[in-house]
Amino acid sequence: MVVRGTEPAEPEPGAALVERVPEDSNDDRIDGAVVQSTVGAPEDQDERDEAREELRDHLASSGLNFEISEDPFDDIDGWMVEVWLADTHQEFRSFYFFGERRFLLAEHSLSDIIPLHNYDGFFDRSEGLIEVRLGADTPGAFSFVRQRLRVLGGQMRFVRPDGCTMKLGPPSEVHSLLSGSHSLSLTIEGVRVDSSNADELIELLSDSLLIELDMKYNFRFELRRLQVRPTAMVSRPRRLTGTEGPFDFPANKYSHEAASLYRAGRHQTTPPLIRYWALYQVLEYYFPRYAREEARRRTALVVRSPMFNHHSEDHLDQVVSSVLDSPGGPQGRESEQLEAVLRSIVSERLLFDFLEESGLAPFISDRNTELSEYPVHQKVPDPIKALAKRIYQIRCRIVHSKSDARRDHGPSLIPGTRHDDLIGLELPLMEFLARRALVAGCESLDVAPSD
């Protein structure tokens, strides 16, 4: 359930349309302040049972929404803890605690901790600070930080005369407890902040710091965003991929160019907008093929007619027009070529089956989305045409910069902003269509065996 307002309400687990989860990464561990219990986890079963009841009392007295439930993967005492915290937009996020981390909860108060809405971090209301996890895509960046931390006593501090402070270093105990990560974190304190501006403030200050670190040291650090995905989404519906049975030697030959674009679109560390653009290019790769098919179809309708007269100028003009007006002809538009590809690789029934099974139907049918003014649902006159318009409009908003954005396509979509969240919801659809295009355009794999 999405909760809005000034006071958090009791959450209903499993009712939300979307969930926000930390993105996967291969960030290096930054040694330092790692969550350590001051008393150690109880070893005796009776002590563990007693600690469980003490934890329940601690969470209840903190006024937190929580649930202690069975954990079939815990072979010691078989339970886990789920805590719901209202984020800076008053939407609830779930935090799960397994194993020994469950008992560490009793040593920390989370009543003043407000998770950030867009990033893997939090605002501490009692301390007046923001802490967020950082990632890096530059080899050696974390090694550099480790060396600097050793020299500087564990933290890199950047302090303004008025007291505004930014710190790079190991995560705090609370951050490690919530995220389970021991990667580098950025902490901001000594500034006027509350839950209403925490996300915007971390963006403002981190942009300045991280860009200058990039310029000076060529190290590209970034705030770790939360991935937004439908709660009903499954990564690969079994019915659509046929995972049953053994995996045989491949029989299909795929275009190397299209396959490379597909892999780029599937790269999880690439910003969602760039992934969307790469997957669009998979479809674009097949434009000429399906445009020619459409041109042949239109031409055949003219020349195969019993009434066709090759001596007639009017009839010959019809042939020329059928070629010029086809999606791949000189007068054909890119959106029409996209539509021709979509019609060749997916039916309306298959499209809506996928949207329902993946949990995307509520999002792609919404006319009010920031992504596109073209909704796709079963009540539109031509769903495939609507889908082509939607995808093409999003493509144009990604490609066109602010200075040359066309009015008919709307404002630009910018990587590293909330637009990544919106695009991320539609990536499974583009992956599905790209796979359909790859399969439809494949040939027989013919490799000569050795003598």
Sequence and secondary structure as in RCSB ss.txt:
>XXXX:A:sequence
MVVRGTEPAEPEPGAALVERVPEDSNDDRIDGAVVQSTVGAPEDQDERDEAREELRDHLASSGLNFEISEDPFDD
IDGWMVEVWLADTHQEFRSFYFFGERRFLLAEHSLSDIIPLHNYDGFFDRSEGLIEVRLGADTPGAFSFVRQRLR
VLGGQMRFVRPDGCTMKLGPPSEVHSLLSGSHSLSLTIEGVRVDSSNADELIELLSDSLLIELDMKYNFRFELRR
LQVRPTAMVSRPRRLTGTEGPFDFPANKYSHEAASLYRAGRHQTTPPLIRYWALYQVLEYYFPRYAREEARRRTA
LVVRSPMFNHHSEDHLDQVVSSVLDSPGGPQGRESEQLEAVLRSIVSERLLFDFLEESGLAPFISDRNTELSEYP
VHQKVPDPIKALAKRIYQIRCRIVHSKSDARRDHGPSLIPGTRHDDLIGLELPLMEFLARRALVAGCESLDVAPS
D
>XXXX:A:secstr
    SSS     TT  SEEEEE         SS    SS    SHHHHHHHHHHHHHHHHHTT EEEEEE TT S
SS EEEEEEEE TTS EEEEEE TTHHHHGGGS  TTEEE SSBSEEEETTTTEEEEEEEE STTHHHHHHHHHH
HTTT EEEE TTS EEEEES  HHHHHHH   S EEEEESS   TTTHHHHHHHHHHHHHHHHHHHH   EEE B
EEEEETT  SS HHHH   S      EE  HHHHHHHHHHH TTS HHHHHHHHHHHHHHTHHHHHHHHHHHHHH
HHHTSTT  TT HHHHHHHHHHHHTSTTSTT  HHHHHHHHHHHH  HHHHHHHHHHHT HHHHT TT SS S  
  TTSS HHHHHHHHHHHHHHHHHS TTT  GGG S   TTSHHHHHHHHHHHHHHHHHHHHHHHT EE      
 
